[in-house]
């Protein structure tokens, strides 16, 4: 079968690899019908050392079950299913608490060396705990929106939920990528009083307004912080949803959060050390929240609004390609020519 491998920074190739096969009785074999390139894939695309490659790529997928292990009971051959970006057994204490990304036996797709979602097929461990059956056909026009349940919509929603967004909340969203835009949509869904989107790309911020942003701030750094504070009576916002992951974004979040507020981070941090002391978090009773989104916990909650057309998160997928177009898709996303790429193998 064919799959995507990254050999190093800027070096993405489509190659023949051994077919995925059932290895454990809890596995399912899925023929992939839709997958995506994620903003987090751009971190290794920009910095991966050749010594760390080649690596199988992709962690967002929808597909048709082709075979199952003997112990799988919730899905069967022919079912159309969606998979979160992390596998989970669904039975451990963390899964029972809804924290699927900390499953005692699970893993992120990116940590499974011989599998990846930017491919023709994939072996899904813990199929009963990981996969969710979709009540539509594989050619449904809802595919782009349903694909967002694998990661970007669930991640944006997790940011808002972890931040405690409600109808009394003023919110700043940092980042106009797919996760940031869907954090805007999520804050709107949770009835936030005000939603300020900090982003610099007009096509994206226009979509942010469509999703519910009340204000757009294109400036960065101190200028951006000043604009947000001017929009909020000088105090900043109750919640900041940080969807980028670099240090300037964290510092910007510190600048726009109001005393007693929450910074909810879902952009994968590209740093380990950050200000948390007296002069930053401690002095004004600020809190940090967020983390890898347990999107499996949100799929059944968010899916109905997609199925009935109440929301269309799939609008963040603005480019479609087959596997042969994946290397160019990475380049287009890195150069901000595409917001997010949908792959139809």
Residue pairs with C-beta under 8 A, 6 or more apart in sequence:
1 16
1 17
1 18
1 19
1 20
1 119
1 120
1 121
2 14
2 15
2 16
2 17
2 119
2 120
2 323
2 345
3 14
3 15
3 17
3 56
3 116
3 118
3 119
3 120
4 12
4 13
4 14
4 56
4 57
4 58
4 116
4 118
4 119
4 323
4 326
5 12
5 13
5 14
5 15
5 17
5 53
5 54
5 55
5 56
5 57
5 116
6 12
6 13
6 44
6 45
6 48
6 53
6 54
6 55
6 57
7 13
7 50
7 53
7 54
8 48
8 49
8 50
8 52
8 53
9 44
9 45
9 46
9 47
9 48
9 49
10 45
10 46
10 331
11 50
11 53
12 45
12 57
12 326
12 327
12 330
13 54
13 327
14 323
14 324
14 326
14 327
17 56
17 119
18 114
19 121
20 29
20 114
20 115
20 119
20 121
20 122
20 123
21 29
21 123
22 28
22 29
22 67
22 68
22 69
22 123
23 123
24 69
24 125
25 69
25 70
25 71
25 72
26 69
26 71
26 72
26 89
26 125
26 126
26 127
26 128
27 68
27 69
27 72
27 123
27 124
27 125
27 127
28 65
28 67
28 68
28 69
28 72
28 75
28 81
28 123
28 124
28 127
28 131
29 65
29 66
29 67
29 68
29 121
29 122
29 123
29 124
30 61
30 63
30 64
30 65
30 66
30 81
30 83
30 121
30 122
30 123
30 124
30 131
31 63
31 64
31 66
31 120
31 121
32 61
32 62
32 63
32 117
32 119
32 120
32 121
32 122
32 345
33 62
33 63
33 64
33 80
33 138
33 143
33 344
33 345
34 61
34 62
34 63
34 138
34 143
34 144
34 147
34 342
34 343
34 344
35 58
35 60
35 61
35 62
35 117
35 118
35 119
35 147
35 342
35 343
35 345
36 58
36 60
36 117
36 147
36 150
36 151
36 152
36 317
36 340
36 341
36 342
36 343
37 58
37 118
37 326
37 329
37 330
37 333
37 340
37 341
37 343
38 59
38 60
38 85
38 151
38 152
38 178
38 340
39 152
39 177
39 178
39 179
39 333
39 340
40 245
40 268
41 57
41 58
41 330
42 330
42 333
42 334
43 245
43 268
43 270
44 52
44 55
45 330
45 334
46 334
48 55
55 110
55 113
56 112
56 113
56 114
56 115
56 116
56 118
56 119
57 110
57 116
57 117
57 118
58 109
58 116
58 117
58 118
58 119
58 343
59 85
59 86
59 108
59 109
59 110
59 116
59 117
59 150
59 151
60 85
60 117
60 147
60 150
60 151
60 152
61 82
61 83
61 117
61 122
61 147
61 150
62 80
62 81
62 82
62 83
62 134
62 138
62 143
62 146
62 147
62 150
63 80
63 81
63 83
63 121
63 122
64 78
64 79
64 80
64 81
64 138
65 75
65 76
65 77
65 78
65 79
65 80
65 81
65 131
66 77
66 121
67 77
68 75
68 76
68 77
68 127
69 127
71 128
72 127
72 128
73 128
74 127
74 128
74 131
74 133
75 81
75 127
75 128
75 131
75 133
79 133
80 133
80 134
80 136
80 137
80 138
81 131
81 132
81 133
81 134
82 131
82 132
82 134
82 146
82 147
82 149
82 150
82 299
83 109
83 117
83 122
83 124
83 130
83 131
83 132
83 150
84 100
84 130
84 149
84 150
84 151
84 154
84 295
84 296
84 299
85 108
85 109
85 110
85 150
85 151
85 295
86 100
86 101
86 103
86 106
86 107
86 108
86 109
86 292
86 294
86 295
86 296
87 103
87 106
87 107
87 108
87 109
87 112
87 124
87 125
87 126
87 129
87 130
88 95
88 100
88 101
88 103
88 105
88 106
88 126
88 129
88 130
88 296
89 95
89 103
89 104
89 105
89 106
89 126
89 128
89 129
90 100
90 103
90 126
90 128
90 129
90 130
90 296
91 129
92 103
92 104
92 105
93 104
94 100
94 102
94 103
94 104
95 103
95 106
95 129
95 296
98 294
98 297
99 294
99 297
100 106
100 129
100 294
100 295
100 296
100 297
101 108
101 291
101 292
101 293
101 294
102 294
103 126
103 129
105 126
106 126
106 129
107 125
108 292
109 115
109 116
109 117
112 125
115 122
115 123
116 122
118 323
118 326
118 343
119 323
119 345
120 323
120 345
124 130
124 131
129 296
130 296
132 149
132 296
132 299
132 300
132 303
134 146
135 307
136 142
136 146
136 307
140 146
142 306
142 307
142 314
143 314
143 342
144 314
144 315
144 317
144 342
145 153
145 306
145 311
145 312
145 313
145 314
145 315
146 303
146 306
146 314
147 314
147 317
147 342
148 154
148 178
148 182
148 313
148 314
148 316
148 317
149 295
149 298
149 299
149 302
149 303
149 306
150 295
151 293
151 295
152 178
152 179
152 182
152 313
152 316
152 340
153 182
153 185
153 186
153 295
153 302
153 313
154 293
154 295
154 298
154 299
154 302
155 179
155 182
155 183
155 243
155 266
155 293
155 295
156 179
156 180
156 181
156 182
156 183
156 184
156 185
156 186
156 241
156 243
156 266
157 182
157 183
157 186
157 189
157 293
157 298
157 302
158 266
158 290
158 291
158 293
158 294
158 295
158 298
159 179
159 183
159 186
159 241
159 242
159 243
159 264
159 265
159 266
159 290
159 293
160 171
160 183
160 186
160 187
160 189
160 190
160 192
160 239
160 241
160 264
161 186
161 190
161 298
162 262
162 264
162 289
162 290
162 291
163 169
163 171
163 239
163 240
163 241
163 262
163 263
163 264
163 289
163 290
164 238
164 239
164 262
164 289
165 171
165 186
165 187
165 190
165 192
165 239
165 241
166 190
166 191
166 192
167 190
167 191
167 192
167 193
168 193
168 238
169 187
169 190
169 192
169 193
169 237
169 238
169 239
170 192
170 193
170 194
170 196
170 232
170 237
170 238
170 239
170 258
171 187
171 192
171 194
171 195
171 196
171 237
171 238
171 239
171 240
171 241
172 196
172 197
172 198
172 228
172 236
172 237
172 239
172 240
172 241
172 253
172 256
172 257
173 180
173 183
173 184
173 187
173 195
173 196
173 197
173 198
173 208
173 213
173 240
173 241
173 243
174 180
174 198
174 240
174 241
174 242
174 243
174 244
174 249
174 252
174 253
174 256
175 183
175 198
175 199
175 242
175 243
175 244
175 249
175 267
176 197
176 198
176 199
176 200
176 201
176 204
176 205
176 208
177 204
177 243
177 244
177 339
177 340
178 316
178 317
178 339
178 340
179 243
179 266
179 267
180 197
180 199
180 208
180 241
180 243
180 244
181 197
181 204
181 207
181 208
181 211
181 316
181 339
182 211
182 313
182 316
183 241
183 243
183 266
184 195
184 197
184 208
184 211
184 212
184 213
185 211
185 212
185 311
185 313
187 195
187 212
187 239
187 241
188 195
188 211
188 212
189 305
189 311
192 212
192 239
194 214
194 215
194 231
194 232
194 237
195 212
195 213
195 214
195 215
196 213
196 214
196 215
196 216
196 217
196 228
196 231
196 232
196 237
196 256
197 205
197 208
197 209
197 213
197 215
197 216
197 217
198 216
198 217
198 218
198 220
198 224
198 228
198 252
198 256
199 205
199 208
199 216
199 218
200 218
200 220
201 336
203 339
204 339
205 213
205 216
205 218
207 315
207 316
207 339
208 216
209 216
210 315
215 231
217 224
217 227
217 228
217 231
218 224
219 226
219 227
220 248
220 252
221 248
221 252
222 255
224 252
224 255
224 256
225 252
225 255
225 256
228 236
228 237
228 255
228 256
229 235
229 236
229 256
232 258
235 258
235 259
236 255
236 256
236 257
236 258
236 259
236 261
237 256
237 257
237 258
237 261
238 257
238 258
238 260
238 261
238 262
239 257
239 261
239 262
239 263
239 264
240 253
240 256
240 257
240 261
240 262
240 263
240 264
241 264
241 266
242 249
242 250
242 253
242 263
242 264
242 265
242 266
242 267
242 290
243 249
243 266
243 267
244 267
245 265
245 267
245 268
245 269
245 270
246 267
246 270
246 271
247 270
247 271
247 274
249 267
250 263
250 265
250 269
250 271
250 274
250 275
251 275
253 263
253 265
254 263
254 275
254 280
254 281
254 286
257 263
257 286
259 284
259 285
259 286
260 284
260 285
260 286
261 284
261 286
261 287
262 286
262 287
262 288
262 289
263 286
263 287
263 288
263 289
263 290
264 288
264 289
264 290
265 288
265 289
265 290
265 291
266 290
266 291
266 292
266 293
275 281
276 282
276 288
280 286
281 287
281 288
305 311
306 312
306 313
306 314
316 339
316 340
317 339
317 340
317 341
317 342
318 338
318 339
318 340
319 329
319 332
319 338
319 339
319 340
319 341
319 342
320 341
320 342
320 343
320 344
321 328
321 329
321 341
321 342
321 343
321 344
322 343
322 344
322 345
323 343
323 345
325 343
326 341
326 343
329 338
329 341
329 343
330 341
332 338
332 341
333 339
333 340
333 341
